[in-house]
């Protein structure tokens, strides 16, 4: 099993665009056979800036690689970067127990 935690930091005037791009990923990713969990979260900082976080679980590395090869993944990656203040923070975790 492979778990991914990804964080997104939108430009101040691009929060809705980022929310929409990420929200559009939920349904097709959950439909992938190797996906177990794909949940989108938001968090507001004390300065009222909103960030988004994805929590993903896949059957294994092969399922994660399949996900990264899908058209919806490629489209999201091509469209989201321009709306962020810094690169996407992606952490790939391996379950110990």
Secondary structure, DSSP 8 states (H G I E B T S, - for coil): -EEEEEEEEB-GGGHHHHHHHHHHHHHHHHTSTTEEEEEEEEEE-TT--EEEEEEEEESSHHHHHHHHTSHHHHHHHHHHGGGBSS--EEEEEE---
